[in-house]
Amino acid sequence: ARIYNSIDGNIYKPNNEFDESEDGNGESKYVNAELQFLGYSFKNYSAIFENITTDDTTDDEDKERLIKIIEEISTANTTHFNINSYINYLAVANSISLLDTYSFSGKNYYLYEERNYLTFMPYDLNMSYVNFVDEPGNSITFDILMDNFNEDPKYCVRPLTCLIRSNEKYYQKYKKQIKKFLEKNISNNNIYNKIDKYGELISDYLTND
């Protein structure tokens, strides 16, 4: 059960599920779905290591390797992290107000590590184009979200996003990707053409539903 037709690599599905049982205290059942560097103890990464989706061949060496990459990210070192892929994801996610994802909620993503190289893979995009509200009358927009991540990844709650916001080179690339995405998919009536195109594809199914 690997990916990209490769026999190597591990897929992790970090989980920040909350304990909602009668005896639970409402806190997360797992530790560190946010990918902060919390030292080298495996127990500090239970959100990751207790939710491995590949087979049982994942061993301590694999875990140590992943922790080392997380440590590098906390120091703004992206040698072993697919930073360009994450920038592209973040630009699209924020453009379509996808806040039910890593930056906002710390969930709905996979980590794929192969040969000491880590790639972020989002999933569950059904909450796109939704404005979250943290309290009545106070909507959360992606502009506000990014401003809140303008700090050192080492001390950040969501270090992957802080890595983009605190690095001018990455941040400028992120903004260019937003512009590119909006111009290609949203501006100049492109969005209406896409709606018409996909509407024709599903119209018969909707009629018969």
C-alpha positions in Angstrom: 0.0 0.0 0.0 2.4 2.6 -1.2 2.0 5.6 -3.5 3.2 6.9 -6.9 3.9 3.3 -7.9 6.8 3.2 -5.5 7.6 0.4 -3.1 9.3 2.8 -0.7 8.0 5.5 1.6 5.6 5.9 4.4 2.2 7.7 4.5 1.1 9.3 7.7 -2.3 10.7 8.5 -1.9 13.1 11.4 -5.0 13.2 13.6 -6.1 15.9 16.0 -9.3 14.1 16.9 -10.8 15.4 20.2 -11.8 13.3 23.1 -15.6 13.8 23.3 -16.3 10.8 25.6 -18.1 11.3 28.9 -14.8 11.1 30.8 -13.0 13.2 28.2 -11.8 16.7 28.9 -12.4 18.1 25.4 -8.7 18.1 24.6 -7.0 16.4 21.7 -6.6 12.6 22.0 -3.3 12.8 20.2 -0.2 15.0 20.4 1.2 17.3 17.8 -0.9 17.2 14.6 0.5 20.7 14.0 4.0 19.3 13.2 5.8 21.4 15.8 9.3 20.1 16.8 8.9 18.8 20.3 12.1 17.0 20.8 13.0 13.4 19.8 10.6 11.4 21.9 8.1 9.4 19.8 5.3 10.1 22.3 5.4 13.8 21.4 4.2 12.8 17.9 1.4 10.4 18.6 -0.9 12.2 16.2 1.5 11.1 13.5 2.9 7.8 14.5 -0.4 6.3 15.8 -2.0 7.0 12.5 0.3 5.5 9.9 -1.6 4.3 6.9 1.1 2.2 5.3 1.9 -1.3 6.5 3.6 -2.3 9.7 7.1 -2.1 8.2 7.5 1.4 9.6 10.2 1.2 12.3 12.0 3.5 14.7 14.5 4.6 12.0 11.6 5.8 9.9 10.2 7.8 12.8 13.5 9.3 13.7 14.0 10.4 10.1 10.6 12.1 10.0 11.2 13.9 13.3 14.6 15.1 11.9 12.7 16.7 8.9 10.3 18.3 11.3 13.2 19.7 13.3 14.7 21.1 10.1 11.4 22.8 9.1 11.4 24.5 12.5 14.7 26.1 11.6 13.5 27.1 8.1 15.6 24.4 6.5 13.6 22.9 3.6 16.3 20.6 2.2 14.1 17.6 2.8 10.7 19.2 2.5 8.7 19.8 -0.7 8.2 23.5 -0.1 7.0 24.3 -3.6 4.2 21.8 -3.4 3.1 23.3 0.0 3.2 26.8 -1.4 1.0 25.8 -4.2 -1.5 24.1 -1.9 -1.6 27.0 0.5 -2.2 29.5 -2.2 -5.2 27.6 -3.6 -6.6 26.6 -0.2 -6.6 30.2 1.0 -8.0 31.5 -2.3 -11.0 29.3 -2.0 -11.4 29.9 1.8 -10.5 26.3 2.6 -10.1 26.7 6.3 -11.0 23.2 7.4 -7.4 22.2 6.8 -3.9 22.2 8.3 -3.3 26.0 8.7 -6.6 26.6 10.5 -7.6 23.3 12.1 -4.5 21.2 12.0 -6.1 18.3 10.1 -7.2 16.8 6.8 -3.8 16.1 5.3 -1.3 13.3 4.8 2.4 13.3 5.0 4.3 11.2 2.5 8.0 10.5 3.3 10.1 8.7 0.8 13.9 8.5 0.8 14.2 11.2 3.4 12.0 13.7 1.5 8.6 14.9 2.9 5.6 16.0 0.9 2.4 17.5 2.3 -0.8 16.1 0.7 -4.2 17.7 1.5 -7.6 15.9 1.4 -11.2 16.5 2.3 -11.8 19.7 0.4 -15.6 19.8 0.9 -15.5 22.9 3.1 -14.1 25.2 0.3 -15.7 28.6 -0.3 -16.9 28.8 3.3 -16.2 31.6 5.7 -15.5 30.3 9.2 -16.5 32.4 12.1 -14.6 32.2 15.4 -17.3 34.1 17.3 -20.5 36.0 16.3 -19.8 38.8 13.8 -16.1 37.9 13.5 -15.4 36.2 10.2 -12.0 34.6 9.6 -10.5 35.4 6.2 -7.3 34.1 4.7 -5.7 37.5 4.9 -6.1 37.5 8.6 -5.0 33.9 8.8 -1.7 34.6 7.0 -1.0 37.7 9.1 -1.3 35.6 12.2 1.5 33.3 11.0 4.1 36.0 10.6 6.5 34.5 13.1 9.5 32.2 13.5 8.5 28.6 12.6 10.3 27.4 15.7 7.7 29.0 17.9 4.7 28.7 15.6 1.6 26.7 16.1 1.5 25.8 12.4 5.2 25.8 11.4 4.6 24.9 7.8 2.5 28.0 7.2 4.8 30.2 9.3 7.6 29.0 7.1 5.9 30.7 4.2 4.7 33.8 5.9 8.0 34.6 7.7 10.2 34.1 4.6 9.9 36.9 2.1 11.0 34.7 -0.9 8.4 32.0 -0.1 5.8 34.6 0.7 6.2 36.4 -2.6 6.0 33.1 -4.4 2.8 32.3 -2.5 1.2 35.6 -3.6 2.2 35.0 -7.2 0.6 31.5 -7.0 -2.6 33.1 -5.7 -2.6 35.6 -8.6 -2.0 32.9 -11.1 -4.8 30.7 -9.7 -7.3 33.5 -9.6 -6.6 34.7 -13.1 -6.8 31.2 -14.5 -9.8 29.9 -12.6 -11.8 32.8 -11.2 -11.2 36.0 -13.3 -12.3 36.9 -16.8 -15.5 34.8 -16.6 -13.4 31.6 -16.4 -15.4 30.5 -13.3 -18.7 30.8 -15.2 -17.3 28.8 -18.1 -16.3 26.1 -15.6 -19.7 26.1 -13.9 -21.4 25.7 -17.3 -19.0 22.9 -18.3 -19.4 20.8 -15.2 -23.0 21.6 -14.9 -23.6 20.0 -18.3 -21.7 16.9 -17.1 -23.8 16.3 -14.1 -27.2 17.8 -15.1 -28.6 14.4 -16.2 -27.6 12.8 -13.0 -29.2 15.6 -11.0 -32.4 15.3 -13.0 -32.7 11.6 -12.3 -31.6 11.8 -8.7 
